[in-house]
Amino acid sequence: MDGVTVAELQAYLKTHWESVIDELLAGTYRSAPGKRVEIPKPGGDVRLLAIPTVMDRLLQQALLQVMNLIF
């Protein structure tokens, strides 16, 4: 899944969605490491930030929407 852009996501999901669902249901899905960036803070320190992959962000948003209805 590394390197898939937002523009490529729909085509990727058409061929891989079943395997993603299988991994989610089996509990074997593992998110990819996020892109690590450093954000400067006042005083010279930096804050580390991890940016999730497109697939991980899609799944996070789907989970959030379902959980918002419950809670």
JODA-V46150 format. One record per residue. N is the residue number from 1. OMEGA is omega in whole degrees, -180 to 180 (999 if undefined). NEAR is the number of other ideal C-beta (glycine too) atoms within 8 Angstrom. Layout:
BEGIN
[[N;OMEGA;NEAR] [N;OMEGA;NEAR]]
END
This chain:
BEGIN
[[1;180;9] [2;173;5] [3;178;4] [4;-180;10] [5;177;7] [6;-179;5] [7;-178;4] [8;-172;8] [9;-178;12] [10;179;6] [11;179;7] [12;-178;11] [13;179;9] [14;-178;7] [15;-174;6] [16;-173;9] [17;-180;8] [18;-180;6] [19;177;7] [20;179;11] [21;179;8] [22;179;8] [23;179;9] [24;-179;9] [25;-180;6] [26;-178;7] [27;-179;5] [28;179;5] [29;176;9] [30;179;4] [31;179;9] [32;176;10] [33;179;5] [34;174;10] [35;-177;5] [36;175;9] [37;177;8] [38;178;8] [39;-180;8] [40;177;7] [41;175;8] [42;180;2] [43;175;4] [44;178;4] [45;175;6] [46;176;7] [47;179;8] [48;180;8] [49;176;8] [50;179;9] [51;-176;7] [52;175;9] [53;-179;11] [54;-180;10] [55;180;12] [56;179;11] [57;177;9] [58;-179;9] [59;177;11] [60;-179;9] [61;179;8] [62;179;8] [63;179;8] [64;-179;8] [65;179;8] [66;-178;8] [67;178;8] [68;178;7] [69;-178;6] [70;-175;5] [71;999;4]]
END
